[in-house]
Amino acid sequence: MPPDRDPNPVREFGCWTAALHQMAAWLQSCRIDTVALQATGVYWIAVYDILEQHGIRVVLVNAQHTKNVPGRKTDVQECQWLMKLHTYGLMRDSFRLQQDMEGVRTVWRVRDRHVKEAAEAVQHMQKALTKMNIQLANAISDVSGVTGQAIVNAVLEGERDPYKLADLADYRIQASREEVARSLEGNWREDVLFELQQAVDSYHFAHRQMQECDQKLKLYLASLPTRMLDQPAPCPDGLESPAQKRKRAKKPRGNEPQMDMKAALQRIFGVDLTSIDGINVMTAFTVLSEVGTDMSRFADEDHFASWMGLTPSHDITGGKIIGSSKTKVKNRVAVALRTAATALLNSQTYLGARYRHFRRNLKTYKSAVKAMAHELALPIYRLLTKGQAWVDRGAVHFERRSGERELANLHSKALAKGYMLVPIATPR
């Protein structure tokens, strides 16, 4: 703290809860009403909560923005450096999710971890089968599906006849009974069968954990208030989003929670984010759990995209860009939007045409995916702040506008050089 507040302005406290309360009492006795706190892992949470309970405003700052401590780095020098920056108003407060959404975020992240554990268990199943030369993955597309699990369970129960195992295949499997049977001939090793049983148990345990998370999410979602936005204006020219036409109420598939997520999200958001092509219920739920519904923390859509690390980082001096640097931002919403962007490659919509345009004109695949994720972030912000209806005018509209801009650019270049473009007369 400032030296004029206490003869010993730098003090060290323990990490016990009682010690943190002593720290807050010391700050209050020295008339401190605001504190700068580095966000390091999860260690800042307890300090933040206790300081907030004592009525002290906490500015949570990114450690990357304050790492340039002059001289040799020590804890004492760093805290004095943070105090000086905070005194001059140079510390930028980090985004914090609204309090009623923290439960949703916690459970959603736990559920995502269980989904990854289930995927790892499937990989362990495939590895164990391959070690016994059981080429089941060559006959069916998904070992974790109905046919794959039926065959694996029969194997673990002691069935070894490949044709009896092949009879368990679903009628929709494209491989013939002979092909499935041939893929099930191998070396049945007892140790590898034990490994396979362990993988199957892990897979089912992860799915039970996911179901418990789904039940918890239902309770949290039911407690969230309904958000009412102004009714969107009618679609111009009677247009309707092709994505909205396709995205009807469907049963949950894959690792989606076993609930009507679309209706719940539309009630909480006040708008339908899945009307944007490429945004499914899983992506929309990630936006809810990580960002919430209050977008007032972001000044505009560009700040929202910058918070996710989807904008270029330019070094500007004298109004000129003198360099660019890649900032590493770990943001779950950005990861979800990048995944959604890759699904637009064959989409015959405006956003699909936009993504193919980026793929043609940008240097790398990663740059195209990042640019498209940025394009998806903008309508999400507009929907959550203004309640506007998303209208996808289709790939033809994008190509027409792109051609018009290219033609206007050619006209301006020709006029700058003293020429005029004249269209070729169509033959009669």
C-alpha positions in Angstrom: 0.0 0.0 0.0 1.2 3.7 -0.2 3.9 4.4 2.3 1.9 7.2 4.0 -0.8 4.7 5.1 1.4 2.5 7.3 5.0 2.6 8.6 5.4 -1.0 7.2 3.6 -0.7 3.8 4.6 -4.2 2.6 3.3 -7.1 4.7 3.1 -10.9 4.1 0.1 -13.0 5.2 -0.6 -16.7 5.2 -3.1 -18.5 3.0 -5.4 -19.7 5.9 -8.8 -18.1 5.9 -8.2 -16.5 9.2 -5.0 -14.9 7.8 -6.9 -13.6 4.8 -9.4 -12.0 7.1 -6.5 -10.4 9.0 -5.2 -9.0 5.7 -8.6 -7.5 4.8 -8.9 -5.9 8.3 -5.4 -4.4 7.9 -6.3 -2.9 4.5 -9.5 -1.5 6.0 -7.6 0.0 8.9 -5.4 1.8 6.4 -8.4 3.2 4.5 -7.8 1.1 1.4 -10.9 0.8 -0.7 -9.5 -0.8 -3.9 -6.9 -3.6 -4.4 -5.2 -4.9 -7.5 -5.0 -8.7 -7.6 -3.2 -10.9 -10.1 -5.3 -13.8 -11.6 -3.0 -16.8 -11.1 -4.6 -20.1 -11.5 -7.4 -20.6 -8.9 -5.4 -19.2 -6.0 -6.9 -15.8 -6.4 -10.5 -16.9 -5.8 -10.3 -17.2 -2.0 -8.6 -13.8 -1.7 -11.1 -12.2 -4.0 -14.1 -13.5 -2.1 -12.8 -12.4 1.3 -11.9 -8.9 0.1 -15.3 -8.6 -1.5 -17.0 -9.6 1.7 -15.2 -6.8 3.5 -16.4 -4.3 0.9 -13.1 -3.8 -0.8 -13.2 -3.3 -4.6 -10.9 -5.8 -6.3 -9.4 -5.2 -9.7 -8.5 -8.6 -11.1 -5.7 -8.2 -13.6 -4.0 -10.5 -16.1 -0.6 -11.5 -15.0 0.7 -11.2 -18.6 -0.1 -7.4 -18.5 2.0 -6.9 -15.4 5.0 -9.2 -15.8 7.5 -6.5 -16.9 8.7 -5.6 -13.4 11.8 -3.4 -13.6 14.9 -5.0 -12.1 15.2 -8.4 -10.4 11.8 -10.0 -9.9 10.8 -10.6 -6.3 7.4 -10.7 -4.6 8.1 -7.5 -2.7 9.1 -5.6 -5.9 6.2 -7.0 -7.8 3.6 -6.0 -5.2 5.1 -2.5 -5.1 5.0 -2.4 -8.9 1.4 -3.5 -9.0 0.5 -0.8 -6.4 2.1 1.9 -8.5 0.4 0.8 -11.7 -3.0 0.6 -9.9 -2.4 4.1 -8.4 -2.0 5.6 -11.9 -5.1 3.8 -13.2 -3.1 1.6 -15.6 -4.6 -1.7 -14.5 -7.4 -3.2 -16.6 -10.0 -5.2 -14.8 -10.6 -8.7 -16.1 -13.9 -10.2 -17.1 -15.8 -12.0 -14.4 -18.9 -14.1 -15.0 -22.1 -12.9 -13.4 -22.7 -14.7 -10.1 -25.8 -16.6 -11.0 -24.0 -18.2 -13.9 -21.0 -19.6 -12.0 -22.8 -22.8 -11.1 -23.6 -23.5 -14.8 -20.0 -22.8 -15.7 -18.6 -25.1 -13.1 -20.9 -28.1 -14.0 -20.5 -27.5 -17.7 -16.7 -27.6 -17.4 -16.9 -30.8 -15.3 -19.2 -32.3 -17.9 -16.7 -31.4 -20.6 -14.0 -33.2 -18.7 -16.1 -36.3 -18.5 -16.8 -36.2 -22.2 -13.0 -36.1 -22.9 -12.5 -39.0 -20.4 -15.2 -41.0 -22.3 -13.4 -40.3 -25.6 -10.1 -41.5 -24.1 -11.8 -44.7 -22.9 -13.0 -45.4 -26.4 -9.5 -45.0 -27.7 -8.3 -47.5 -25.0 -11.0 -50.0 -26.3 -9.7 -49.6 -29.8 -6.1 -50.1 -28.7 -7.0 -53.3 -26.7 -8.9 -54.7 -29.7 -6.0 -53.9 -32.1 -3.5 -55.6 -29.8 -5.6 -58.8 -30.2 -5.9 -58.2 -34.0 -9.6 -57.6 -33.7 -10.1 -55.2 -36.6 -13.7 -54.2 -35.6 -13.0 -50.5 -36.4 -12.5 -51.5 -40.1 -16.1 -52.9 -40.2 -18.1 -50.4 -38.2 -17.6 -46.7 -37.9 -18.0 -46.3 -34.1 -16.9 -48.8 -31.5 -18.9 -46.9 -28.9 -22.1 -47.3 -30.9 -24.9 -49.9 -30.4 -23.2 -52.5 -32.5 -19.7 -51.9 -31.2 -20.8 -52.1 -27.5 -23.0 -55.1 -28.1 -20.0 -57.0 -29.6 -17.5 -55.8 -27.0 -19.9 -56.8 -24.1 -20.4 -60.3 -25.7 -16.7 -60.7 -26.0 -16.2 -59.8 -22.4 -18.9 -62.3 -21.4 -16.9 -65.1 -23.1 -18.3 -65.3 -26.7 -15.6 -66.2 -29.2 -17.5 -67.4 -32.3 -17.0 -64.6 -34.9 -20.2 -65.4 -36.7 -22.3 -65.3 -33.5 -20.7 -62.0 -32.7 -21.4 -60.7 -36.2 -25.1 -61.5 -35.7 -25.2 -58.8 -33.1 -24.6 -56.1 -35.7 -27.4 -53.7 -36.4 -29.2 -53.9 -39.7 -28.0 -50.4 -40.6 -24.3 -51.5 -40.6 -23.1 -51.4 -44.2 -20.5 -54.1 -43.8 -21.7 -57.6 -44.6 -21.9 -60.4 -42.0 -18.9 -62.0 -43.5 -16.8 -58.8 -43.2 -17.8 -58.3 -39.6 -17.0 -61.9 -38.8 -13.6 -61.8 -40.4 -12.7 -58.6 -38.5 -13.5 -60.5 -35.2 -10.9 -63.2 -35.7 -7.9 -62.7 -33.4 -5.8 -63.7 -30.5 -7.9 -63.6 -27.3 -5.3 -62.7 -24.6 -6.5 -62.7 -21.0 -4.4 -59.7 -20.0 -5.6 -57.6 -22.9 -9.2 -58.7 -22.2 -8.7 -57.4 -18.7 -7.5 -54.1 -20.2 -10.6 -54.0 -22.4 -12.9 -54.5 -19.4 -11.2 -51.6 -17.6 -11.7 -49.4 -20.6 -15.4 -50.3 -20.9 -15.9 -49.7 -17.2 -14.3 -46.3 -17.5 -16.5 -45.4 -20.5 -19.7 -46.3 -18.6 -18.5 -44.5 -15.5 -17.8 -41.3 -17.5 -21.3 -41.5 -19.0 -22.9 -41.9 -15.6 -21.0 -38.9 -14.4 -22.3 -36.9 -17.5 -25.9 -37.9 -16.6 -25.4 -36.6 -13.1 -24.1 -33.4 -14.5 -27.2 -33.1 -16.8 -29.5 -33.4 -13.8 -27.5 -30.7 -12.0 -27.6 -28.4 -15.1 -31.4 -28.8 -15.2 -31.7 -27.4 -11.7 -29.4 -24.5 -12.4 -31.1 -23.6 -15.7 -34.5 -23.7 -14.1 -33.3 -21.2 -11.5 -32.1 -18.7 -14.1 -34.4 -15.8 -15.0 -36.2 -15.5 -18.3 -34.6 -12.8 -20.4 -37.0 -10.6 -22.4 -35.6 -8.6 -25.3 -37.5 -6.4 -27.8 -39.1 -8.5 -30.4 -36.9 -8.6 -33.5 -38.0 -6.8 -36.6 -39.6 -9.0 -39.4 -37.2 -10.5 -41.8 -36.6 -8.2 -44.9 -37.9 -9.6 -48.2 -39.6 -12.4 -46.3 -36.2 -14.2 -45.9 -35.7 -16.9 -43.3 -32.4 -18.4 -42.2 -31.7 -21.7 -43.9 -30.1 -22.9 -40.7 -33.3 -22.0 -38.8 -35.3 -24.1 -41.3 -33.0 -27.1 -40.8 -32.6 -26.8 -37.0 -35.9 -28.3 -35.8 -36.4 -29.8 -32.4 -34.4 -33.0 -32.5 -33.5 -35.7 -29.9 -30.1 -35.2 -28.2 -27.4 -36.9 -30.1 -23.9 -38.0 -29.2 -22.7 -36.3 -26.0 -25.4 -33.7 -25.9 -27.2 -33.4 -22.5 -30.5 -35.3 -22.3 -32.7 -32.3 -22.2 -34.4 -29.8 -24.4 -31.4 -27.5 -24.5 -32.6 -25.3 -27.4 -35.8 -24.2 -25.6 -33.9 -23.6 -22.3 -31.2 -21.5 -24.1 -33.8 -19.5 -26.0 -35.6 -18.7 -22.8 -32.5 -17.6 -20.9 -30.9 -15.7 -23.8 -34.1 -14.2 -25.1 -32.9 -15.0 -28.6 -32.1 -18.1 -30.6 -28.4 -18.3 -31.1 -28.7 -21.6 -33.1 -30.3 -19.6 -35.9 -26.8 -18.6 -36.9 -25.4 -21.2 -39.2 -22.7 -23.3 -37.6 -23.8 -22.5 -34.0 -25.4 -25.6 -32.5 -26.8 -26.1 -29.0 -23.4 -27.2 -27.6 -21.7 -24.0 -28.8 -24.6 -21.8 -27.6 -24.4 -23.5 -24.1 -20.6 -22.8 -24.0 -21.4 -19.2 -24.7 -23.9 -19.2 -21.8 -21.6 -20.9 -19.3 -18.5 -18.7 -20.1 -20.0 -15.3 -21.0 -23.5 -15.3 -19.6 -26.3 -13.0 -20.7 -24.9 -9.7 -19.5 -22.8 -8.2 -22.4 -22.4 -4.8 -20.8 -18.8 -5.6 -19.8 -17.9 -5.4 -23.4 -17.9 -1.9 -25.0 -18.8 -3.2 -28.4 -18.5 -6.3 -30.6 -14.9 -5.7 -31.4 -14.0 -5.7 -27.7 -15.9 -9.0 -27.4 -13.9 -10.6 -30.2 -10.7 -9.2 -28.7 -11.5 -10.7 -25.3 -11.6 -14.1 -27.0 -8.3 -13.5 -28.8 -9.9 -13.5 -32.3 -8.4 -10.1 -33.4 -4.9 -9.3 -34.6 -2.5 -7.7 -32.1 -0.8 -4.8 -33.8 2.0 -2.6 -32.4 1.2 1.0 -33.5 3.5 3.9 -33.3 2.8 7.3 -34.8 -0.4 6.0 -36.3 1.5 3.3 -38.2 1.6 -0.5 -37.7 5.2 -1.4 -37.0 4.7 -5.0 -36.1 2.3 -7.7 -35.2 2.4 -10.3 -32.4 0.5 -13.5 -31.7 -1.2 -13.4 -28.4 -2.0 -16.7 -26.8 -5.4 -16.6 -25.3 -7.0 -19.7 -23.7 -10.7 -19.1 -24.2 -13.3 -21.8 -24.3 -15.7 -19.8 -26.3 -13.1 -19.1 -28.9 -12.3 -22.8 -29.2 -16.0 -23.5 -29.6 -16.4 -20.9 -32.3 -13.3 -22.2 -34.2 -14.9 -25.7 -34.2 -18.2 -24.2 -35.5 -16.3 -22.4 -38.2 -14.8 -25.6 -39.6 -18.4 -26.9 -40.0 -19.2 -24.2 -42.5 -17.0 -25.4 -45.3 -19.8 -27.0 -47.4 -22.6 -24.8 -46.1 -24.6 -23.1 -48.8 -25.2 -20.0 -46.7 -23.8 -16.5 -46.5 -21.4 -17.6 -43.7 -20.4 -20.7 -45.6 -19.4 -18.6 -48.6 -17.6 -16.2 -46.3 -15.5 -19.0 -44.8 -14.6 -20.4 -48.3 -13.6 -16.8 -49.2 -11.2 -16.8 -46.3 -9.9 -20.2 -47.2 -9.0 -19.0 -50.7 -7.5 -15.6 -49.8 -5.7 -16.0 -46.5 -2.3 -17.6 -46.2 -2.9 -20.4 -43.8 -5.8 -22.7 -42.7 -5.5 -21.5 -39.1 -5.9 -17.8 -40.2 -9.0 -18.7 -42.1 -10.5 -20.5 -39.1 -9.7 -17.7 -36.8 -11.1 -15.1 -39.2 -14.3 -17.1 -39.5 -14.6 -17.5 -35.7 -14.4 -13.7 -35.5 -17.2 -13.5 -38.0 -19.3 -15.8 -35.9 -18.6 -13.8 -32.7 -20.1 -10.6 -34.2 -23.7 -11.8 -34.7 -23.6 -13.5 -31.3 -22.9 -10.1 -29.7 -25.5 -8.4 -31.8 -28.2 -10.9 -30.9 -27.5 -10.8 -27.2 -27.4 -7.0 -27.1 -30.0 -5.8 -29.6 -32.2 -8.9 -30.0 -31.9 -8.6 -33.8 -33.1 -11.6 -35.9 -30.3 -13.3 -37.8 -31.1 -13.6 -41.5 -28.9 -15.6 -43.7 -29.3 -14.5 -47.3 -27.4 -17.4 -48.8 -24.1 -18.0 -50.6 -25.5 -16.4 -53.9 -26.0 -13.1 -52.1 -22.4 -13.2 -50.8 -21.0 -14.0 -54.2 -23.0 -11.2 -55.8 -21.9 -8.6 -53.3 -18.3 -9.8 -53.6 -18.5 -9.4 -57.4 -20.0 -5.9 -57.0 -17.1 -4.8 -54.7 -14.5 -6.3 -57.0 -16.0 -4.4 -60.0 -16.2 -1.2 -58.1 -12.5 -1.6 -57.1 -11.6 -2.1 -60.8 -13.5 1.0 -61.8 -11.7 3.1 -59.2 -8.3 1.8 -60.3 -9.1 2.5 -64.0 -10.3 6.1 -63.2 -7.2 6.8 -61.2 -5.1 6.0 -64.3 -7.3 7.9 -66.7 -9.2 5.0 -68.1 -12.8 3.9 -68.1 -14.1 0.4 -68.1 -16.5 -0.5 -70.8 -18.5 -3.7 -70.7 -18.2 -6.1 -73.6 -21.3 -6.0 -75.8 -23.2 -9.3 -75.8 -23.4 -10.9 -79.2 -26.8 -10.9 -80.9 
